[in-house]
Amino acid sequence: MKILSPAEITNAAANAGAAKAQLTASSTSRLLISATLAGAYIALGGILSMTLGFGFPEITAQNPALQRILSGAAFPIGLILVVVLGAELFTGNNAVLIPSMMQRRHGMGLTLRNWALVYGGNLAGALLFTYFMVHCCGLTAGDPWHSAAIRVAEAKVAMPWSTVFLKGIGANWCVCLAVWLALSGKTLFEKSLGCWLPVMAFVALGYEHCIANMFFIPLGMMEGADITVMQSITANFIPSTLGNIAGGALLVGALNGYIHNIGKK
């Protein structure tokens, strides 16, 4: 199967970024609806990841890597849905709006506006899905998932700020590399495989993705985790978001734009 060259992928990302910037300028309502859907898609990946990853405690207790592999194998459905259906995901947009900005097809103001609006929409979608489609449905009401939801959420706010930041860089480096790989192909299989491999890796490695954490931390709180809203914001959401921006915007969007001379287009 023939895929795009690295330079062609980066140019495709620039075209996608320009389209996202145009949507930001022309229709806030469409942007927010698309972002809300993306948040729900990522939360769907989160609950599938938790269901499979923590559903075999007798086996994974003796094989801890197996839990990570199972969780990682399931989670990418969220990004696959985002990419194939064209939803607006904050972390992916961290990368794709940079090459188009380097081409001067829009400015920093529109990029930041997109990131802010999409971040809010992703949060709304993740929270709505988590409450109605997970908590109210009782998907994590019983063990081993009830205990796992609490344990995962509490662990995410217990790490040092610098650790969450660095893990945030790693997570969105992987996610945006997945977006780049997905842009290289045209078929559903090619796009799905491109999304699956790097996202599976970041979940298995335990990196921190701010939109995924909009599912995991609130779910833990709904199940009784001893976490305050302020604690979740200061201990995880701020450092993971900043790390995600660095990992996506700098290590993928800007570096690929520079390497492939995208600013000269």
JOBELZI-V59755 format. One line per field, one symbol per residue. ss: DSSP state (H for helix, E for strand, - for the rest). phi: phi as a letter, one per 20 degrees, with the letter a starting at -180 (. if undefined). psi: psi as a letter, one per 30 degrees, with the letter a starting at -180 (. if undefined). Layout:
ss->???
phi->???
psi->???
This chain:
ss->-----HHHHHHHHHHHHHHHHHHHHH-HHHHHHHHHHHHHHHHHHHHHHHHHH---HHHH---HHHHHHHHHHHH-HHHHHHHHH----HHHHHHHHHHHHH-----HHHHHHHHHHHHHHHHHHHHHHHHHHHH---------HHHHHHHHHHHH----HHHHHHHHHHHHHHHHHHHHHHHH---HHHHHHHHHHHHHHHHHH----HHHHHHHHHHHHH------HHHHHHHHHHHHHHHHHHHHHHHHHHHHHHH--HHH-
phi->.edffgfffffffffffffffffffdbffffffffffffffffffffffffffdecffeffecffffffffffeffgffgffffemfddgfffgefefgfffemeadfgfffffgfffgffgfffffffffeedffemfcfdfefgffffffffffdefggfffgfffgffeffffffffffffddeffffffffffffgffffenfddfffffeffgffffeofeceffffffecfffffffffffefefdffffffgelffef
psi->kkllleeeeeeeeeeeeeeeeeeeffjeeeeeeeeeeeeeeeeeeeeeeeeeegfieeefefiffeeeeeeeeeefeeeeeeeefhljkeeefeeffeeeefghflleeeeeeeeeeeeeeeeeeeeeeeeefdeffgfgellfeeeeeeeeeeefgflkeeeeeefeeeefeeeeeeeeeefflfleeeeeeeeeeeeeeeeefgljjeeeffeeeeeeeefgkikleeeeeefeeeeeeeeeeeeeeefdeeeeeeeghfff.
